[in-house]
Amino acid sequence: MKKRYLIVGSLAFLHFWAKAQINKDTTAQKLNKNSIELVYKYYTQDGNNSVVTGGIGTEKLRVEGPVANIKWLRSKATTSLNMGMDVITSASTDKIDFVPSSASSHDTRYYMNLSYERKLRGPDASLILGTGFSIESDYNSLSGKLGFNIGSKDQMRKYSVLFQYYDDDLRWGLFNSTDREPQGLIYPAEINTIDFHDEFKRYSYNLKMGYEQVLNSRNILGVFPELTYQEGLLSTSFHRVYFNNDSVAVEDFPREKVKMAMGLRLNSFAGGGVIFKNSIKGYTDSFGVNSISLENETVIKLTPLWAIMPTLRWYKQGDSRYFAPFEQHDPNEEFHTSDFDLSKFTSYSIGLGVKYSPGGKWGDNGVFNVVTFRYNYFDRSTNLQSHTFTLAAQADFYRPKRK
């Protein structure tokens, strides 16, 4: 009886996790479902440690653009398509050639990811396949993934494994050159006659694992280790480094990097429509960076239609052995960067989301599920601040299965 109570409780808890809530009546279960989510995001930041100019200067940046997430759900398979674009305006990137208002201050990134999940024989098992690309003026990335999910018969445990592969080309010119072919790496204007790097490709291999356990009717614990290996050009060719003898070069890192992370997540249903999503994550890599983060998202269901989602995240990082600020590097160092993303700092972010879930019909076969608005404020001890705004709307569309 106790075991049955736990299963029922966990299923009720998972119901609160669902992004869209619909009335799963007999008619709906006999239909194929297509899910569409449209998102618009806006991000802005400012700071005084631009890596393009050697760790000093403006970090003013704006990124905005639409995103579409489409899912085709069938009885044994789910196909997902994620696609979007980022329109990037960067005052610091404009300093690559020190010419104000040049084309380098504006860029556009296009991306698309396609995945396919197929149910396998077993209690709760599935196979995941996927591919994708991301492209902008000085970057072109191709990716692939393969994964498995396996659940226990009593629905109390879930195991997951996901392998991801990335093939990145860091040359510019795919959009800017007349023949639409990559031309070479971008170097700062005053030293662009020197080829600092003899390669332009980067390869990443990422292994994510997960284990989730229902502890009782109100709590689910998850453990998520992650391992990444990278090789190739791991630095950015237009990031300047100024040495203590007034000379200048570009950022340079070893050609291999190993990253390891471990995350713990505890989701708790407190009753009264309140859910706590708590996580802690540790990270380390072969460049000497170590970090820890604590995060909480609380979902508070005010009414059947409205919910609010406050979030809070704290992060602490130690600096890389290859980092030093402006004009503090020794010119005899083999590897060097003035990127404050690899410096020692503490940061926090705080945010609030508002969700409206009407669940009303949209036309003959549609259900308008949810509209979500989120705002997040970020502050880093290196004097970097940012604001993020996100607006999303999601709906489902049903059609009869073919006989």
JOZIRA-V899099 format. One record per backbone hydrogen bond with DSSP energy under -1.0 kcal/mol. CO is the residue of the C=O (numbers start at 1). NH is the residue of the N-H. Records with the same first field share a line. If there is no record, write none. Layout:
# JOZIRA-V899099
CO=NH + NH
This chain:
# JOZIRA-V899099
1=5
2=6
3=7
4=8
5=9
6=10
7=11
8=12
9=13
10=14
11=15
23=25
25=29
27=30
28=31
30=401
32=399
33=73
34=397
35=71
36=395
37=69
38=393
39=67
40=391
41=65
42=389
43=63
44=387
45=61
46=385
47=59
50=55
51=54
57=50
60=91
61=45
62=89
63=43
64=87
65=41
66=85
67=39
68=83
69=37
70=81
71=35
72=79
73=33
76=119
77=74
78=117
79=72
80=115
81=70
82=113
83=68
84=111
86=109
87=64
88=107
89=62
90=94
92=95
93=96
96=189
99=102
102=105
103=106
105=90
107=88
109=86
110=135
111=84
112=133
113=82
114=131
115=80
116=129
117=78
118=127
124=151
125=120
126=149
127=118
128=147
129=116
130=145
131=114
132=143
133=112
134=141
135=110
136=139
137=173
139=136
140=169
141=134
142=167
143=132
144=165
145=130
146=163
147=128
148=161
149=126
150=159
152=155
156=214
157=152
158=212
159=150
160=210
161=148
162=208
163=146
164=206
165=144
166=204
167=142
168=202
169=140
172=183
173=177
177=180
184=172
188=191
191=194
194=196
200=170
201=233
202=168
203=231
204=166
205=229
206=164
207=227
208=162
210=160
211=223
212=158
213=221
218=269
219=215 + 216
220=267
221=213
222=265
223=211
224=263
225=209
226=261
227=207
228=259
229=205
230=257
231=203
236=239
239=251
241=249
242=327
243=246
247=243
249=241
252=336
255=232
257=230
258=286
259=228
260=284
261=226
262=282
263=224
264=280
265=222
266=278
267=220
268=276
273=301
274=270
275=299
276=268
277=297
278=266
279=295
280=264
281=293
282=262
283=291
284=260
285=288
287=321
289=285
290=318
291=283
292=316
293=281
294=314
295=279
296=312
297=277
299=275
300=308
305=357
306=302 + 303
307=355
308=300
309=353
310=298
311=351
312=296
313=349
314=294
315=347
316=292
317=345
320=323
322=337
325=328
329=244
330=333
336=252
337=324
339=342
340=343
342=320
345=317
346=381
347=315
348=379
349=313
350=377
351=311
352=375
353=309
354=373
355=307
356=371
360=368
365=398
366=362
367=396
368=359
370=394
371=356
372=392
373=354
374=390
375=352
376=388
377=350
378=386
379=348
380=383 + 384
384=380
385=46
386=378
387=44
388=376
389=42
390=374
391=40
392=372
393=38
394=369 + 370
395=36
396=367
397=34
399=32
